[in-house]
Amino acid sequence: MSASSPRLVTLLALLGLAPVAYYMQGTGRSIVALSLVSVVIIAGSLFWMTQPTESSTV
């Protein structure tokens, strides 16, 4: 398995927006927007969890 950057994997999670947006255009249902929001929340959470932090050891 290759060692990939967690931040890169997070950005790849945003690729999940493409099928959701395509499906939303085809159906026109507003319930699909909840899936769009879910993908954004998941990708944002991953991005937040993998960002570098300043740790202070006491």
C-alpha angles and dihedrals in degrees: 000000000000122000105242127179114261089223090056091051088051091054090048088056087067088067084079087075093071099067092041092052091046092051091046091055092050098047103029090211118145092213088074088064087072089063089050091053091047092054091049092049092049093047091045092050092050091048091050093047094050099046116113115260135199108243121195116201115204 
